[in-house]
Amino acid sequence: MSLKEYVSRIEEACGEGRDFIVILKYAKREEAIRRILEKCKIEHTFSRVMMKGKCKDRDVSVFITGKLIIKGVKGREEAEEILEELLA
């Protein structure tokens, strides 16, 4: 499994902390979201539009539109490692 199969792009968010925004490929979005939610500990669900959870002590927000926000990572490499684990 490669990130390129599921991920369209990864961008660093502006502001405090190191947060990364991940855009999933539209065609693989539902499968990717299912895999991610199976591996995260879900803490909150907001009207089935967004789920907030934890993975490897990092906050992960999953939007039904195929966007993810990974908060508090040290850099792009760590964000990609977390993504690979979530999508495996």
PyRosetta script that sets phi, psi and omega in degrees:
from pyrosetta import init, pose_from_sequence

init()
pose = pose_from_sequence("MSLKEYVSRIEEACGEGRDFIVILKYAKREEAIRRILEKCKIEHTFSRVMMKGKCKDRDVSVFITGKLIIKGVKGREEAEEILEELLA")
pose.set_psi(1, 132.9)
pose.set_omega(1, 176.9)
pose.set_phi(2, -121.4)
pose.set_psi(2, 151.7)
pose.set_omega(2, 179.6)
pose.set_phi(3, -59.8)
pose.set_psi(3, -33.2)
pose.set_omega(3, -178.0)
pose.set_phi(4, -60.6)
pose.set_psi(4, -23.4)
pose.set_omega(4, 179.8)
pose.set_phi(5, -67.0)
pose.set_psi(5, -34.8)
pose.set_omega(5, -174.2)
pose.set_phi(6, -113.3)
pose.set_psi(6, -26.7)
pose.set_omega(6, -170.0)
pose.set_phi(7, -102.8)
pose.set_psi(7, 127.5)
pose.set_omega(7, 176.4)
pose.set_phi(8, -80.9)
pose.set_psi(8, -50.4)
pose.set_omega(8, 176.9)
pose.set_phi(9, -159.7)
pose.set_psi(9, 159.8)
pose.set_omega(9, 177.9)
pose.set_phi(10, -127.3)
pose.set_psi(10, 128.1)
pose.set_omega(10, -178.8)
pose.set_phi(11, -130.8)
pose.set_psi(11, 144.1)
pose.set_omega(11, 175.6)
pose.set_phi(12, -82.2)
pose.set_psi(12, 132.9)
pose.set_omega(12, -179.7)
pose.set_phi(13, -79.8)
pose.set_psi(13, 152.8)
pose.set_omega(13, 176.7)
pose.set_phi(14, -79.6)
pose.set_psi(14, 161.8)
pose.set_omega(14, 174.2)
pose.set_phi(15, 104.9)
pose.set_psi(15, -168.9)
pose.set_omega(15, -178.1)
pose.set_phi(16, -69.1)
pose.set_psi(16, 147.9)
pose.set_omega(16, 176.6)
pose.set_phi(17, 76.5)
pose.set_psi(17, 171.7)
pose.set_omega(17, 178.8)
pose.set_phi(18, -108.5)
pose.set_psi(18, 95.8)
pose.set_omega(18, 177.4)
pose.set_phi(19, -111.5)
pose.set_psi(19, 144.7)
pose.set_omega(19, 179.1)
pose.set_phi(20, -123.0)
pose.set_psi(20, 138.2)
pose.set_omega(20, 176.7)
pose.set_phi(21, -103.6)
pose.set_psi(21, 128.5)
pose.set_omega(21, -178.0)
pose.set_phi(22, -117.3)
pose.set_psi(22, 129.1)
pose.set_omega(22, 176.5)
pose.set_phi(23, -107.9)
pose.set_psi(23, 121.4)
pose.set_omega(23, 179.9)
pose.set_phi(24, -83.6)
pose.set_psi(24, 152.1)
pose.set_omega(24, 175.4)
pose.set_phi(25, -67.2)
pose.set_psi(25, 136.1)
pose.set_omega(25, -174.3)
pose.set_phi(26, -58.7)
pose.set_psi(26, -42.8)
pose.set_omega(26, -176.0)
pose.set_phi(27, -66.0)
pose.set_psi(27, -27.6)
pose.set_omega(27, -177.4)
pose.set_phi(28, -108.1)
pose.set_psi(28, 6.3)
pose.set_omega(28, -173.1)
pose.set_phi(29, -55.4)
pose.set_psi(29, -51.4)
pose.set_omega(29, -175.4)
pose.set_phi(30, -64.6)
pose.set_psi(30, -42.6)
pose.set_omega(30, 178.1)
pose.set_phi(31, -63.5)
pose.set_psi(31, -43.2)
pose.set_omega(31, -179.8)
pose.set_phi(32, -63.8)
pose.set_psi(32, -44.2)
pose.set_omega(32, 179.5)
pose.set_phi(33, -62.5)
pose.set_psi(33, -41.8)
pose.set_omega(33, 178.5)
pose.set_phi(34, -60.3)
pose.set_psi(34, -46.3)
pose.set_omega(34, -180.0)
pose.set_phi(35, -61.9)
pose.set_psi(35, -43.0)
pose.set_omega(35, -178.1)
pose.set_phi(36, -64.7)
pose.set_psi(36, -46.0)
pose.set_omega(36, -177.7)
pose.set_phi(37, -66.3)
pose.set_psi(37, -28.4)
pose.set_omega(37, 177.0)
pose.set_phi(38, -66.7)
pose.set_psi(38, -29.1)
pose.set_omega(38, -173.8)
pose.set_phi(39, -100.3)
pose.set_psi(39, -13.3)
pose.set_omega(39, 179.6)
pose.set_phi(40, -93.2)
pose.set_psi(40, 152.3)
pose.set_omega(40, 170.9)
pose.set_phi(41, -92.5)
pose.set_psi(41, 105.4)
pose.set_omega(41, -174.9)
pose.set_phi(42, -75.6)
pose.set_psi(42, 128.6)
pose.set_omega(42, -179.0)
pose.set_phi(43, -105.5)
pose.set_psi(43, -36.3)
pose.set_omega(43, -178.8)
pose.set_phi(44, -142.2)
pose.set_psi(44, 145.3)
pose.set_omega(44, 171.6)
pose.set_phi(45, -126.2)
pose.set_psi(45, 130.2)
pose.set_omega(45, -178.8)
pose.set_phi(46, -112.5)
pose.set_psi(46, 101.7)
pose.set_omega(46, 176.4)
pose.set_phi(47, 47.8)
pose.set_psi(47, 33.8)
pose.set_omega(47, 179.9)
pose.set_phi(48, 57.6)
pose.set_psi(48, 13.4)
pose.set_omega(48, 178.6)
pose.set_phi(49, -96.2)
pose.set_psi(49, -33.8)
pose.set_omega(49, -178.9)
pose.set_phi(50, -143.4)
pose.set_psi(50, 140.9)
pose.set_omega(50, 175.4)
pose.set_phi(51, -122.5)
pose.set_psi(51, 136.4)
pose.set_omega(51, 175.5)
pose.set_phi(52, -110.1)
pose.set_psi(52, 135.0)
pose.set_omega(52, 179.5)
pose.set_phi(53, -151.8)
pose.set_psi(53, -173.9)
pose.set_omega(53, 180.0)
pose.set_phi(54, -124.3)
pose.set_psi(54, 142.6)
pose.set_omega(54, 172.3)
pose.set_phi(55, -146.1)
pose.set_psi(55, 122.9)
pose.set_omega(55, -178.6)
pose.set_phi(56, 52.3)
pose.set_psi(56, 44.6)
pose.set_omega(56, 179.7)
pose.set_phi(57, 60.1)
pose.set_psi(57, 22.3)
pose.set_omega(57, 176.0)
pose.set_phi(58, -116.3)
pose.set_psi(58, 142.0)
pose.set_omega(58, 176.7)
pose.set_phi(59, -78.0)
pose.set_psi(59, 131.2)
pose.set_omega(59, 178.6)
pose.set_phi(60, -127.1)
pose.set_psi(60, 124.6)
pose.set_omega(60, 174.5)
pose.set_phi(61, -105.6)
pose.set_psi(61, 130.0)
pose.set_omega(61, -178.4)
pose.set_phi(62, -118.6)
pose.set_psi(62, 119.1)
pose.set_omega(62, 178.5)
pose.set_phi(63, -99.8)
pose.set_psi(63, 140.8)
pose.set_omega(63, -177.7)
pose.set_phi(64, -62.2)
pose.set_psi(64, -18.3)
pose.set_omega(64, 179.3)
pose.set_phi(65, -75.3)
pose.set_psi(65, -10.5)
pose.set_omega(65, 179.9)
pose.set_phi(66, 101.6)
pose.set_psi(66, 19.8)
pose.set_omega(66, 177.2)
pose.set_phi(67, -110.8)
pose.set_psi(67, 139.7)
pose.set_omega(67, 176.4)
pose.set_phi(68, -122.4)
pose.set_psi(68, 149.6)
pose.set_omega(68, 170.9)
pose.set_phi(69, -126.5)
pose.set_psi(69, 121.3)
pose.set_omega(69, 177.6)
pose.set_phi(70, -107.9)
pose.set_psi(70, 120.0)
pose.set_omega(70, -174.1)
pose.set_phi(71, -103.0)
pose.set_psi(71, 145.5)
pose.set_omega(71, 169.6)
pose.set_phi(72, 74.3)
pose.set_psi(72, 27.2)
pose.set_omega(72, 177.8)
pose.set_phi(73, -89.2)
pose.set_psi(73, 159.6)
pose.set_omega(73, -176.7)
pose.set_phi(74, -78.1)
pose.set_psi(74, -24.8)
pose.set_omega(74, -179.1)
pose.set_phi(75, 179.2)
pose.set_psi(75, -176.4)
pose.set_omega(75, -177.1)
pose.set_phi(76, -60.1)
pose.set_psi(76, -39.5)
pose.set_omega(76, -179.4)
pose.set_phi(77, -59.8)
pose.set_psi(77, -45.3)
pose.set_omega(77, 179.9)
pose.set_phi(78, -65.4)
pose.set_psi(78, -39.9)
pose.set_omega(78, 178.0)
pose.set_phi(79, -60.5)
pose.set_psi(79, -42.9)
pose.set_omega(79, 179.4)
pose.set_phi(80, -67.1)
pose.set_psi(80, -37.0)
pose.set_omega(80, 176.8)
pose.set_phi(81, -62.1)
pose.set_psi(81, -45.0)
pose.set_omega(81, 179.7)
pose.set_phi(82, -62.8)
pose.set_psi(82, -43.6)
pose.set_omega(82, 178.7)
pose.set_phi(83, -60.7)
pose.set_psi(83, -44.8)
pose.set_omega(83, 179.6)
pose.set_phi(84, -60.0)
pose.set_psi(84, -41.6)
pose.set_omega(84, 179.1)
pose.set_phi(85, -65.7)
pose.set_psi(85, -41.6)
pose.set_omega(85, -179.0)
pose.set_phi(86, -67.2)
pose.set_psi(86, -34.9)
pose.set_omega(86, -175.0)
pose.set_phi(87, -93.1)
pose.set_psi(87, -5.4)
pose.set_omega(87, -178.3)
pose.set_phi(88, -65.6)
pose.dump_pdb("model.pdb")
